[in-house]
Amino acid sequence: MQSKWWKILGIILVLYSIIAGLLMPVPRLNILNETIRNLYFHVTMWFSMIVLMFLSMKQSFQFLKGFDKIHDLKAETYASTGIFMSLLGLTTGMIWAQFTWGTFWVNDPKLNGTAVSLLIYLAYFVLRNSIENQDSKARVSAIYNIIAFVMMIVFIGILPRMTDSLHPGNGGNPAFGNYDLDSNMRMVFYPAVIGWILIGSWISQLRFRIKLLEINK
Amino acid sequence: MFKEIIELVLKDVRLNWRERNAIYSLLLYVLCTSYIAYLSFEGIINERSWIALFWIIVLFAAMNASLQSFKRELNYQALFFYTIARPRAIIIAKITYNSGLLILLNLVSYTIFSTFLGNPISNTITFILCIVIGSSAIASLLTLIAAIASKTNNNGGIMAVLSMPLLLPLLINLIKTSEICLLENEFYLVDNQILFLFLLNIATIILSYLLFPYLWRD
């Protein structure tokens, strides 16, 4: 908790990605046009969400090893920050879809996958609130969290690859790598991913500390 | 371990055969809903609705069936089972029993459904394979969720909230596979989907095998 360098790094990287993302040259593509800049803000949210959910699952694993309540609390805060990131990713994606595909919501396997994953994680919080006994609440929700992570990987990672999607990289669309190969974009995109992951972990750390204070009060 | 699982499955079969009314109520449920579907569609139904309706009825029957699966083990007989059986054997036995029950139930539903509403499926053998693998995938997922839900106060509500999102992709996949079975007679068109269902089933069983001991230990 004492080291500050990664928080500063996170701020610098996100600031850099906002400034450079809006000013740096981008490839001119049909339909996409300037909205391609949304890549720095939309895709990074999903990367950040998956990392946060992974950290949450890791905490749940550690909880099941030693039954230390701290890990349960950490798992919960990581999951809630992950949900927040996925809501942001959904919002940016919907705006992007409006400008490129013409509607806010399309029947696309990736969209369905994320909607289902969001529901699974919301159910995680419903489950937490419905158990009164503190010990069994922590244990049952840790178990569910592990199941939820595995299922989320199946739904957003494997299932969309089996069918056609409007998203790049699936079924006849130009691959993600095609425009990402542009070295200018790569120079913004990867720092943005790292920056948002760091910011996400920082947010969850702050929330965790607030919760810890509330409990100890 | 293997012997233990077989013993536990036989115990479940015997106990549930003694209290047959649960099984009969499931059959009656399928019969009623199929008949309601028949009356409301007046016997004329397009193929897509047939498939969607069939899987939705199957899904709710499955939820009703597995809701009861841990009512003995995790309540008043818990201590007894704790002393005589390993938790991993218990969950595998439960999954086996529920899969068997659901496969039978869904095959019966298929028969009832085609009696009332006709059978639009052209590739029946693949569709039956799809029912068998799909039912066992639904059963293993629902057994795990039922084990989790039995730890909460509001059993039925939590069960629905937890299992619906987890089952949704499975259901979409099943409906898609059935739609292919509707028109095409070739197996290779659906082999990917069937493989996906099978692998998801395996993944769920492995997850239950690994995680159930923690749920069990109270």
Interface residues (C-beta under 8 A of the other chain):
Chain A: L64 N112 G113 V116 S117 L119 I120 A123 V126 L127 S130 I131 E132 S136 R139 V140 A142 I143 Y144 I146 I147 V150 M151 V154 F155 I158 L159 M162 T163
Chain B: L144 I148 K151 T152 N153 N154 G157 I158 V161 L162 M164 P165 L166 L168 P169 I172 N173 K176 N192 Q193 F196 L200 A203 L207 L211 Y214 L215 D218
